[in-house]
Amino acid sequence: MNEKEIQSFSLSRLLEYHELRPGDLYYDGCLIASRVDSHCDIRSDLFRYPIRINALALVFCSKGSITLTSNLTHRQLSEHTLYIHFPGSILQVDPIEGVELYAVICEEEFIRRINVDLKLLSRLFLRLERQPLLQLDDEQWQEIMRSFDEISHERDLYRDDAYSIEILRSAIRMLIYKVSRIIDRYSECPHTEQDVHSPRNRQEEYFQRFMNVLTQHYTQERSVGFYASQLNLTPKYLSTLIRQTTGRTASEWIDDYVILEAKNLLKYSTMSIQEISYSLNFPNQSFFGKYFKTHTGQTPSEYRMSR
């Protein structure tokens, strides 16, 4: 891939920015980080601006709190909460202080290699696509911590032999399935027939369909009319539904996604501003510059140079 086109961070590329600390474990496409606190060498500048991460991440907050933005939605992790980052989502993190985290970051191929049913996992995790933050009770938290302790213990005993490899793989697989069980229990929320067909749920369904189309086409399409036609609705009706569901217009959602991608490209690619404008389907650099400044208060050059 051309260097200019890279705007997503794989796990291996993240590790180029963050050296492993004592106590961290990187194994075959999976990073286990225990008790990461704000006094350690965390290069938060990497996450100060929007960044797309192509890996599944499970982040557990054991102390303090941290605020992050995932695909335009603000989340706050507090004590004993679990946050799930879906591959390809764009993440931005506020400056952190006084917080302790545990994290598991897995490449998709690693999950396959340890024989976790990826289709089952994907269906389960997608239940939390709009609310990927869970509050764990004491029993759930202690069970997760026992898994981290077990992985840490196996890391210390690890020898490069078939037995150690399989024990470590099993311990990581166990942690993933424990998280899956917690998600499954949280998502057990049966609806009555009346609930399913309520106006509110229909609005939610249209909003989800709108977001699915938006995430596929926002780099090329900025017209509400395009998205309305994809959903077989009129632009006016789509805008009304989105505003009633989220309090924001369809145009605002579209613009925010375009700006988020533009910020990502300006900070983490070597594409010129003209190349970025063309990649986002603007007719020219001038039009892109005016659009960007209208929504951010800065020109693309000013944003690229900001720290």
Secondary structure, DSSP 4 states (H G I P E B T S, - for coil): --GGG--EE-HHHHHHHSPPPTT-EEETTEEEEEEEETTS---THHHHS-EEE-SEEEEEEEES-EEEEETTEEEEE-TTEEEEEPTT-EEEE----S-EEEEEEE-HHHHHHTT--HHHHHHHHHTTSS--EEE--HHHHHHHHHHHHHHHHHHHH--SSHHHHHHHHHHHHHHHHHHHHHHHHHT-----HHHHTSHHHHHHHHHHHHHHHHHHHTTT---HHHHHHHTT--HHHHHHHHHHHHSS-HHHHHHHHHHHHHHHHHHH----HHHHHHHTT-SSHHHHHHHHHHHHSS-HHHHHH--
